[in-house]
Amino acid sequence: MEKIKPPRISDRATDYAKKVVSGKILAGQHIRAACKRHIDDIKTGAARGLKWDKALAARAIGYFENVLCLNGGEYEGLPFILLDWQAFIVGSLFGWIGDDGYRRFRVAYVETAKGSGKSPLAAGVGLYGMTSDGESRAEVYAAATKKDQAQILFRDAVAMVDQSPHLNRRIERSGSKGKEWNLAHQASASFFRPISSDEGQSGPRPHIALLDEIHEHRNAHAVEMMRAGTKSRRQALIFMITNSGTDKRTVCWDYHDYGAKVSAGQLKDDSFFAYICSIDEGDNPFKDEKCWYKANPSLKDGIPGLKYLREQVTQARGMPSKESLVRRLNFCEWTEAISPWISSESWFICEQNPLIPLEQFYGRSGVAGLDLSSTTDLTALVVALDPTEDDPVTRIIPYFWLPGDGLHDKADKDRVPYLAWRDAGHLEALPGKAIDKLAVLNRISLLTAMFNLREIACDRWRLEDFQQMVDREGVALPPLTPFGQGFKDMAPAIDEFESMLLDQRLMHNGNPVMTWNAANAVLMTDPAGNRKLAKERATGRIDGMVAAVMAIGCAMRGLAVKPPSVYETRGIRML
């Protein structure tokens, strides 16, 4: 009698991984690394007690496609057919097990562009954990820092229950229509509910914890609250989803960075899963649509759609203030500020190229701006050299100082390469734990003579103490001019700096510390439309930009050589 072969079990997770690694599916470096890790672990994971069970993976994927239905707009009531990247995530989370027979991955971090379908995916993971994961009295939470945020993901889960004939009659809802606060699966005595950080003091013990928009979490409290409760669970899962963020000093960046290193094999953690979308170094989403697919894994299936992304890019090109938002939300770029003042194109087009030897500017007249730190922060002096007949642009040349002690720790905290910048001569690390103001003073004295500076603009807050040091040491400096940090003094200086940059009447020397400061710079606007730099809103140091704006403001009060009219340099523009 002929032997009947068992039906073939599909392995969609591995199929996806192979297509990414082979280049058949376009993906960024972190996804390529995650897929290679998956394939390598199938080959070598057994030595570490890992087993790839494609039947378990297929079971979880089948739950989505046979039990769950989507909701909203054109997808209302349709079966939740997983896209290939979603199948890779679901298959990986539920198909990998350890030698104890329990789930391998305990923490998962998923970062994609906006509109890719993360939230319904997370809601489906929660419902599977509540109803079909073999866990009695499972506690499933949609967790966030605020209750309203937690409700967003939870409402997706409620809508899925409403749409699913299989779940609708098996799951009880608590709360009125549209205001549900709990889903209960009586067969396993399990529940699914939203929870916020300030409600989590009673000690939740999650089997599945879903955390949405991690980039909006100001601290790690919500994550740690959930993780602390998983110690009593055999195969608990923390599932985090997010867009890319703006601040690299947050819990979101910590998990992004950790996940990237684990995927690449730089760190070993068999319990951590990461799916991190990104474009590659050198990709420019404003010039090349091909790289859009790397950040938008659903794009080849028409989500969110090329038309939508083209509209976003078009608007960002005409509105520099929107550029970072589009880069972050739509193309997974970690921007340094929520609404940066200066676009990257405007900044880099004004970088002198090729670099001009500094000696060429010796003896040229100008002014400077000084942003003097109190103790341990960055101190910046920016020289603004007057235009000349042979060089009709304003040249800004920045100088930076930091305390040398603990520079490595400060680099880790600020997440920038201070040591490399120091070694390359882009900033000076002074001996000690606090900024040596006398050393800064002596250096400024040399620069004053070198560049024939006639005035230095300073923040009023620290000016008196610095002036006393100048008098006490008998150092020859040009007048130290008070320059307010409010709208009155800053607004006209910012307007002029911006105009000079856009018209390319200002050039900088490409100092990477200054470029970092420029990327961080954000503005605050008063009701009258006046603007000033806002250190408190920036996600990184902006001291160099403060000094530069003060220098330009100082120069506005009377240049030794009047710059040529903008109409002489660019001609007449038709409006």
C-alpha positions in Angstrom: 0.0 0.0 0.0 1.3 3.4 -0.9 2.5 5.5 2.0 0.6 8.8 2.3 2.8 11.8 2.8 1.8 14.3 5.4 0.7 17.6 4.1 3.6 20.1 3.6 3.7 22.8 6.3 4.5 26.1 4.8 7.4 28.1 6.3 6.5 31.7 5.4 8.9 33.2 8.0 11.9 31.4 6.6 10.8 32.1 3.0 10.7 35.8 3.7 14.1 35.7 5.4 15.7 34.0 2.4 14.2 36.5 0.0 15.5 39.4 2.0 19.0 37.9 2.3 19.1 37.1 -1.4 17.9 40.6 -2.3 14.6 39.6 -3.9 12.9 41.7 -1.2 14.4 45.1 -0.7 15.1 45.8 3.0 17.4 48.0 5.1 20.5 46.7 6.9 18.8 45.9 10.2 16.2 43.8 8.6 18.8 42.0 6.4 20.7 41.3 9.6 17.6 40.0 11.4 16.8 37.7 8.5 20.3 36.4 8.3 20.2 35.7 12.0 17.0 33.7 11.5 18.6 31.5 8.8 21.8 31.1 10.7 19.9 30.1 13.9 18.1 27.3 12.0 21.5 25.9 11.1 23.3 26.4 14.3 20.8 27.2 17.0 20.4 23.6 18.2 23.8 23.8 19.9 22.3 26.6 22.1 19.1 24.7 22.8 17.0 26.5 20.1 14.5 24.8 17.9 12.7 26.2 14.9 9.2 24.7 14.8 7.5 25.7 11.6 4.3 24.0 12.6 4.0 26.4 15.6 4.8 29.3 13.4 2.2 28.2 10.9 -0.4 27.8 13.7 0.1 31.4 14.8 0.0 32.7 11.3 -3.2 30.7 10.6 -4.9 32.2 13.7 -4.5 35.6 12.2 -5.8 34.6 8.8 -8.5 32.2 9.8 -9.8 33.8 13.0 -9.1 37.5 12.9 -10.7 40.1 10.7 -9.5 43.6 10.0 -11.5 46.8 10.6 -11.7 50.3 9.3 -12.4 51.7 5.8 -11.9 49.4 2.9 -10.6 46.6 5.1 -13.7 46.4 7.3 -14.5 42.7 7.9 -11.8 41.3 5.6 -9.7 38.3 6.9 -6.4 39.4 8.4 -4.1 38.0 5.7 -0.6 38.7 6.9 1.8 40.4 4.6 5.2 38.7 4.3 7.0 40.8 6.8 4.2 40.4 9.3 4.3 36.7 8.8 8.0 36.8 9.5 7.4 38.5 12.8 4.5 36.3 13.9 6.2 33.2 12.8 9.5 34.1 14.5 7.8 35.0 17.8 5.7 31.8 18.1 7.8 29.4 16.0 11.1 29.6 17.9 11.2 27.6 21.2 14.0 26.8 23.7 15.1 23.5 25.0 12.6 23.8 27.9 9.8 23.7 25.3 8.7 27.3 26.0 8.9 30.3 23.7 12.4 31.5 22.9 11.7 35.3 22.4 10.6 37.2 25.5 11.1 40.7 24.2 10.3 41.9 20.7 10.9 45.4 19.3 9.3 46.4 16.0 10.1 49.8 14.3 8.5 50.7 10.9 7.3 53.7 9.1 3.9 55.2 9.9 0.9 53.4 8.4 2.6 50.0 7.8 0.2 48.0 10.0 1.9 47.7 13.3 -1.0 48.4 15.6 -3.4 45.7 14.2 -0.5 43.3 14.2 0.1 43.9 17.9 -3.6 43.7 18.7 -3.7 40.3 16.9 -0.7 39.1 19.0 -2.5 40.1 22.1 -5.7 38.2 21.1 -3.7 35.1 20.2 -2.0 35.3 23.6 -5.3 35.5 25.4 -7.2 32.8 23.5 -4.8 30.3 21.9 -1.4 30.3 23.5 -2.0 27.6 26.0 -1.8 29.9 29.0 -4.4 29.7 31.8 -5.4 33.0 33.4 -3.4 34.9 30.9 -3.2 38.6 31.5 -2.8 40.6 28.3 -2.2 44.4 28.5 -2.1 47.2 26.0 0.3 49.4 28.0 1.4 53.0 27.6 2.4 56.0 29.7 -1.2 57.4 29.4 -4.5 55.7 29.4 -5.7 57.4 26.1 -2.6 56.1 24.3 -3.2 52.6 25.6 -6.8 52.7 24.4 -5.7 53.2 20.8 -4.2 49.7 20.4 -6.9 48.2 22.7 -9.7 49.6 20.4 -8.1 47.7 17.5 -8.4 44.5 19.5 -12.1 45.2 20.4 -12.9 45.9 16.7 -11.2 42.6 15.7 -13.4 40.7 18.2 -16.5 42.5 16.9 -15.6 41.5 13.3 -14.6 37.9 14.0 -17.4 35.3 14.0 -15.0 32.9 15.9 -14.3 35.4 18.7 -17.4 37.4 18.9 -19.4 34.7 20.7 -16.5 33.6 22.9 -15.2 36.8 24.3 -17.1 39.0 26.8 -16.7 42.8 26.7 -16.9 45.0 29.7 -18.0 48.6 29.2 -20.5 50.3 26.9 -20.2 50.2 23.1 -17.2 52.2 22.1 -16.0 52.5 25.7 -15.0 49.0 26.4 -12.3 48.5 29.1 -11.9 44.7 29.3 -12.0 41.7 27.1 -12.5 38.3 28.8 -12.0 34.8 27.5 -13.9 32.7 30.0 -12.7 29.3 28.7 -9.1 30.1 29.9 -10.0 32.7 32.6 -7.9 35.2 30.7 -8.4 38.9 30.0 -7.1 41.7 27.8 -7.3 45.3 28.9 -5.5 48.7 28.5 -3.3 50.0 31.3 -1.2 53.1 31.9 2.0 53.6 34.0 0.2 55.3 36.8 -2.3 52.5 37.1 0.3 49.7 37.2 1.3 50.0 40.8 -0.7 46.9 41.9 1.6 44.6 40.1 0.3 43.3 36.7 1.6 39.8 35.7 1.4 39.9 32.0 1.5 36.9 29.7 1.6 39.4 26.8 2.3 43.1 27.1 1.8 45.3 24.1 3.5 48.7 24.2 2.6 51.2 21.5 4.6 54.2 20.2 7.7 53.6 22.4 9.3 56.7 21.0 6.7 58.8 22.9 7.7 57.3 26.2 9.7 59.9 28.2 11.2 57.2 30.4 11.4 53.4 30.8 8.7 53.1 33.5 6.0 51.5 31.4 8.3 49.0 29.9 10.0 48.1 33.2 6.6 47.9 34.9 5.6 45.2 32.4 8.9 43.4 32.4 9.0 43.2 36.2 5.6 41.3 36.2 6.7 38.7 33.7 9.0 36.8 36.1 6.2 34.5 37.2 5.2 33.6 33.6 6.8 30.7 31.8 6.8 32.3 28.3 5.7 35.9 28.7 6.2 38.3 25.8 6.9 42.0 25.8 5.9 43.3 22.3 6.9 46.9 21.5 5.9 48.8 18.4 7.0 52.2 17.4 7.8 54.8 14.7 11.4 56.1 14.7 12.0 58.9 17.3 13.9 62.1 17.8 15.7 61.7 21.0 18.6 59.2 21.4 18.5 59.6 25.1 15.3 57.6 25.5 14.1 54.1 26.2 13.1 53.8 22.5 16.6 54.5 21.2 18.0 52.1 23.8 15.9 49.3 22.4 16.5 50.4 18.8 20.3 50.3 19.4 20.2 47.1 21.4 18.0 45.4 18.8 20.2 46.5 15.9 23.3 45.1 17.7 21.6 41.8 18.5 20.4 41.4 15.0 23.9 42.0 13.6 25.4 39.5 16.1 27.4 42.2 17.9 25.5 41.3 21.1 24.2 37.8 22.0 20.7 37.6 23.3 18.6 34.6 22.2 15.6 36.0 24.0 15.4 39.3 22.1 13.8 39.8 18.7 14.0 42.9 16.6 12.5 44.0 13.3 13.9 47.5 12.7 13.2 49.2 9.4 15.6 51.8 8.1 17.1 53.2 4.9 20.8 52.6 4.3 23.6 55.1 4.6 23.7 57.1 1.4 20.0 56.7 0.7 18.1 59.9 0.1 14.4 59.4 0.3 13.8 62.9 -1.1 15.7 62.0 -4.3 15.2 58.2 -4.8 11.9 56.4 -4.4 13.5 53.0 -4.5 14.7 53.3 -0.9 11.1 54.0 0.4 10.5 50.2 0.4 13.2 49.7 3.1 11.3 51.8 5.6 7.8 50.9 4.5 7.6 47.1 4.4 4.0 47.1 3.3 4.6 49.5 0.4 4.9 46.7 -2.2 1.4 45.7 -1.2 0.1 49.3 -1.7 0.3 50.4 2.0 0.4 53.3 2.7 0.8 53.9 -1.0 3.2 55.7 -3.3 0.8 58.6 -3.9 0.6 59.3 -0.1 4.4 59.2 0.2 4.9 61.4 -2.8 2.6 64.0 -1.3 4.5 63.9 2.0 7.8 64.5 0.2 6.5 67.3 -2.0 5.2 69.2 1.1 8.4 68.7 3.0 10.4 70.1 0.1 8.4 73.3 0.2 8.3 73.4 4.0 11.7 72.8 5.6 10.1 72.6 9.1 8.3 69.5 8.0 11.3 67.7 6.6 12.4 66.0 9.8 8.8 64.9 10.5 8.6 63.2 7.1 12.0 61.7 7.4 11.2 60.3 10.8 7.6 59.0 10.3 7.8 57.9 6.7 11.4 56.9 6.2 12.5 55.7 9.7 15.3 58.3 10.1 16.1 59.3 13.7 16.0 63.1 13.4 17.7 65.2 16.1 14.8 67.6 16.7 11.1 67.5 16.4 10.9 70.6 14.3 14.4 71.6 13.3 15.1 75.1 12.3 17.6 74.4 9.5 17.1 71.8 6.8 20.1 69.6 6.0 20.1 70.8 2.4 20.3 74.4 3.4 23.1 73.7 5.9 25.3 71.5 3.7 25.1 73.7 0.6 26.8 76.4 2.6 29.7 74.3 3.6 32.9 75.6 2.0 34.1 73.0 -0.5 36.9 72.4 -1.0 38.0 73.4 2.5 39.9 76.7 2.6 43.0 76.8 4.8 42.3 78.7 8.0 45.5 80.8 7.5 43.8 82.5 4.5 41.5 84.3 6.9 44.1 85.5 9.4 43.9 89.3 9.9 40.3 89.5 8.5 38.0 91.6 10.6 34.9 90.4 12.3 32.9 89.7 15.4 32.2 86.7 17.6 29.5 85.2 19.7 30.3 83.3 23.0 28.0 80.8 24.7 29.9 80.1 27.9 28.7 77.0 29.9 28.4 77.0 33.7 30.5 73.9 34.6 30.3 70.7 32.5 28.4 71.6 29.4 29.7 72.6 25.9 31.2 76.0 25.6 31.1 77.6 22.1 32.7 80.6 20.4 31.8 81.3 16.8 33.7 83.9 14.8 31.8 85.7 12.1 34.3 87.2 9.6 33.2 90.2 7.5 32.7 89.8 3.8 35.4 91.3 1.5 35.5 92.3 -2.1 37.4 89.1 -2.9 35.2 86.9 -0.7 31.8 88.5 -0.5 30.3 86.1 2.1 30.3 86.0 5.9 32.6 83.2 7.2 31.7 81.5 10.5 34.4 79.6 12.2 33.3 77.7 15.4 35.4 76.7 18.4 34.2 74.3 21.1 35.4 73.3 24.6 34.4 70.5 27.0 35.9 69.3 30.3 38.3 66.4 29.6 37.5 64.3 32.6 34.7 61.8 32.0 34.6 62.6 28.3 33.9 59.0 27.4 30.8 58.9 29.7 29.6 62.2 28.3 29.9 60.8 24.8 27.8 57.9 25.8 25.2 60.1 27.5 24.9 62.5 24.5 25.4 59.7 22.0 27.9 61.6 19.9 31.6 60.9 19.2 33.2 63.5 21.4 36.5 61.5 21.6 36.8 61.3 17.9 35.9 65.0 17.5 38.6 65.8 20.1 41.2 63.7 18.3 40.4 65.3 15.0 40.7 68.8 16.5 37.0 69.8 16.2 36.7 70.5 19.9 39.2 71.0 22.7 39.0 68.8 25.9 40.3 70.9 28.8 41.8 69.2 31.9 39.4 68.8 34.8 35.8 68.0 35.6 34.5 71.5 35.0 35.1 73.9 32.2 38.3 75.9 32.7 37.1 79.4 31.9 40.7 80.8 32.2 41.9 78.4 29.4 38.9 79.5 27.3 39.7 83.2 28.0 43.3 82.7 26.9 42.3 80.9 23.7 39.8 83.7 22.9 42.6 86.3 23.4 44.7 84.5 20.8 41.8 84.3 18.3 41.0 88.0 18.9 44.4 88.9 17.6 44.4 86.3 14.9 41.1 87.5 13.3 41.1 91.2 14.3 37.8 90.8 16.3 36.2 94.1 17.3 33.4 92.8 19.5 32.2 89.6 21.2 28.5 89.1 21.9 27.8 87.2 25.2 24.8 85.9 27.1 24.0 88.4 29.9 23.6 85.6 32.4 27.3 84.8 32.7 28.8 88.0 31.3 29.6 89.8 34.6 31.7 86.9 36.0 33.6 86.5 32.8 34.2 90.2 32.5 35.7 90.2 36.1 38.0 87.4 35.0 39.1 89.4 32.0 39.8 92.4 34.2 41.6 90.4 36.9 43.9 88.6 34.4 44.6 91.7 32.4 43.8 90.0 29.1 43.2 92.2 26.1 39.8 91.5 24.6 37.5 93.6 22.4 34.3 94.8 24.2 32.1 92.1 25.6 28.6 93.0 24.4 25.5 91.8 26.3 23.2 89.9 24.0 19.8 88.8 25.4 18.4 85.3 24.8 14.8 86.5 24.5 12.7 87.4 21.5 13.8 91.0 21.5 17.5 90.4 20.7 17.3 86.9 19.1 14.4 87.5 16.6 16.2 89.9 14.2 19.4 87.9 14.5 17.6 84.7 13.6 15.9 86.3 10.7 19.2 87.6 9.3 21.0 84.3 9.9 18.3 82.4 8.1 18.3 84.8 5.2 22.0 84.6 4.8 22.0 80.8 4.9 19.2 80.5 2.3 20.9 83.1 0.0 24.3 81.4 0.6 25.8 84.6 1.9 27.1 82.7 4.8 29.6 79.8 4.7 30.8 77.5 7.4 33.8 75.1 7.6 32.0 71.8 8.1 32.9 71.3 11.7 30.9 68.2 12.7 30.2 69.6 16.2 28.6 72.6 14.6 26.7 70.5 12.1 25.3 68.4 15.1 24.3 71.6 16.8 22.6 72.9 13.7 20.6 69.6 13.3 19.4 70.0 16.9 18.4 73.6 16.7 14.7 74.3 17.3 12.8 77.6 17.6 10.2 79.0 19.8 7.7 81.6 18.4 5.8 84.2 20.3 2.2 85.4 19.3 3.7 88.2 17.2 5.8 85.7 15.2 9.1 86.6 16.7 11.5 83.6 17.1 14.3 82.6 19.4 16.4 79.4 19.9 14.9 77.1 22.5 17.5 75.0 24.3 14.9 73.5 26.5 13.1 72.0 23.5 16.2 70.7 21.7 17.1 67.0 21.9 20.8 67.7 21.8 23.4 70.6 22.2 22.8 73.8 20.3 25.4 76.0 21.9 27.3 76.5 18.7 24.1 77.8 17.0 23.4 80.2 19.9 26.9 81.6 19.6 26.6 81.9 15.8 23.3 83.7 16.0 24.7 86.1 18.6 27.7 86.8 16.3 25.4 87.5 13.3 23.2 89.7 15.5 26.3 91.6 16.7 27.5 92.0 13.1 24.2 93.5 12.1 24.9 96.4 14.3 27.6 97.7 12.0 29.9 95.7 9.6 33.3 97.0 8.8 32.5 96.1 5.1 28.9 96.2 4.1 27.9 93.0 2.3 26.8 93.2 -1.3 23.1 93.4 -1.9 21.3 90.1 -2.3 20.0 91.4 -5.6 23.6 91.9 -6.8 24.6 88.3 -6.0 21.5 86.4 -7.0 19.8 88.7 -9.5 16.1 89.5 -9.5 13.6 86.7 -8.6 10.2 86.6 -10.2 7.4 86.1 -7.7 
